[in-house]
Amino acid sequence: MADAFIYYRLKENNTNQGATGYPDPKIVSGSDTNRNTFVSNMESSHSTQILRFTLPNELLESVTMDYENNIKDAPVSEPDGVRRINKQDNGLSYIRYTFRGRFKDSATDITTLMNMAKRLQVESTTDSDALGFGIFGFFTDNTAIAPFNIDPISTKGLTLKSFNITRSGQQPKNFDFTIVMTFGGTY
């Protein structure tokens, strides 16, 4: 099983949350985890929808979360010389996730990543259960806290903003990668 994975769900092929066989991977139920069921079903039926990081071939070295509020500073000029800055809170500006790691097997992982980036990143909101804020999710076994385990649902999700791949090292099948994903929806 994977230590971490990036994946996407689609209502059109019944991999959306709540569909049989594709539960939220972070919920534990009984002796088996939903994670095991989810990964097993994605790998067997929808292998192009999941990018797995399993040692030694795929390594996810770091995950960074950047959170920024949309705070506006408004300098005020007063005739008596008082210096003041007013603040305006406009909510959330962005949440960005940066994933860094290494692929050793370029044939499937790089192709999967490139195909993920080419996909339409959101579903049409004409359907009430559509993933209108992003189809992508991320899960890691290393943490159970919410900021790093995001399963896309109708009120939140991730989109793949950019990625870069760099050949590094002396081995011909070593590729470093950086994937940037942004959050959409209610946080």
N, C-alpha and C positions, 0 to 999 in steps of 0.2 A: 504494500500500500504506500501511497505517496505521503511524504512529510508535509508537503504544501502543494496547492494547486490553484491556478487561475482557470476559470471556466465561464461559459455563458449559458444562459437558459433561453429557450424560445417557446412561446405558447404554441406556435404552429406545429412543432414536432413533439409536443407533450413532455418537454423536459422542465417546464415551469414548476415552481414550488407548489406542492400540493398534488401534483400528478403522481400516479402510482409509480413507485420505484425511484423517485427523485426528491427525497425529503431534504429539509434544511440540514446540511452536514454537521452543524455544531451542536445539535440536540442529541443527547444520549437517551436511548430507550432500551431498557432491559439489559441483556448481556451483550447485545450487538449495538453498535453505534449507527446512527443514520449516515454518518460519514462513510462507513464501509459499504453500505448499501448504495449510496449515491455514487461513489467512485467506481465500484464494480459495474453498475449499470451504465455509467457514462463511458467507461473503458470498453465495454462489450458492444454497446449499441451506437454510441455517439463519440467516438474517439477523437474526432476533429474539434470537439467542443471543450476539450479539457487539455490544459498544459500542465503536466505533472513534473514535480521536482523531486526526483528520487536519486539518492546517492548510489553509485559514484558518477552516473552519466549526466545528471542535471543537478545543479547546485543553486539554491536560492540563498545568497549570502546576506542580504539585508533588505528590510522593508522600512521605508520612512513615510510618516504621515505628516503633512503640512496643513495646518488649519489657519485660516485668516479671516477675521471679522472685517466687515465693511464699515469702518469708522472714519468719518470725515471730520477733519480739523478745520475750524473756521476762525481765523484770526479776527479780532475785533479792534477797531481803532476808536479810542475814546478821546474826546477833546481835553479831558483833565489829566491825561497821561497814564491812566490805569491800563495795564497790559493784561489782556485776557484772551484765551482761546476757548471758543465754544465747541462742543462735541455734538455730533449727530450720529446715532447708531442706526445703520441701515441693514442690520442683520449680517448674514454670512456672506463672505466674498467668495471663498472656495475652500475645498478640501482636496488635496492632491496626495496620491500615493506613488512612491517611487520604489520599484523593485529592481534589485541588482543581483546578478549571478553569472553562472557560466553553463554553457551547453558543451557537451563533448560529442554528442551525436547530432550533427547538423541536419541530417537528412529529414527527420520527422519534426523535431522541435522548432527549427527555424521556419519551416514550411507552415506548421500549425500557427505560430505567432503571426506570420505574414497574412495568413488567411483570416485570422481573428481581426487583425487591423483593418482589413478590407470590408468587413461585414458592416451592415447598417447597425449602428450602436444603440439604437432605441427602437421600440416597437410602437406602432400607431396607437394613439390613446383613444381611438374610437371604441376599443374593447375595454371594458372596465377592469379586467385583470391584466392588461398589457403592461409591459415593462417600459414605460414612457420616460423613465429617468436613467435608464442604463440596463443593459442585458448582462453585464459581467459581474462576477463575484470572485472573492478570494477566501481561501481557508488555509490555516496552518494548524498543525497539531500542537505547536509550541505555546499557544496562548488561547485562552477562552474569552478574553476581553473583547468587547464590541468593536473598538476601533480597527482591529486587524482582521476580523472575520466578518465579511459582509456577504450576505446572500441576497441577490436581487429579488425584489418583490415590487408590487405596483407603486409603492410609495418611496422607494429608494433603489439605487443601483450604481454601478460604475460604468464608465466608458473608457475605452483605450485611446488616449490622446496621442501618444507617440511612443516610439521605441527606437533604440539604436543597437547595432550589433557590431562588435569589434573583434577582429582576429587578434589573439594575443598568445604569447608563449611560443614555445618551439614545436609543440605538437600540432599537426595540421587540423585536427578536429577540435581544437579549443577555441570557443567563441565567447567573449564576455557580452553581456546584454544589460540594457537599462530599459525598463518599461515604465511609462508614466500613465497613470489612470486617474480620472477625476470623478468625484462623487456628485451625484444628482439626487434631488429629493429632499425629504425632511430628515434633518439630523437631530 
